[in-house]
Amino acid sequence: MQSGFDEQNPPYATWSGTVAGLGELVRYHQMPDWQPIWLPEEPATADAAR
């Protein structure tokens, strides 16, 4: 059986990202108070630019 993937350069990163996204989607539908796993981006301050 042939998968169609390049044996020298398998798409592991792409597949692991897809699986992680599916897991997050399952949690979104199963948990009533779901929060994303990503932290919100903090706004830049004037002191940080110095």
FENQUI-V201957 format. One record per run of one state. SS is the DSSP state (alpha for helix, beta for strand, coil for the rest). FROM is the first residue (numbers start at 0). TO is the last residue. Records with the same first field share a line. If there is no record, write none. Layout:
# FENQUI-V201957
SS: FROM-TO / FROM-TO
This chain:
# FENQUI-V201957
coil: 0-10 / 30-45 / 49-49
alpha: 11-29 / 46-48
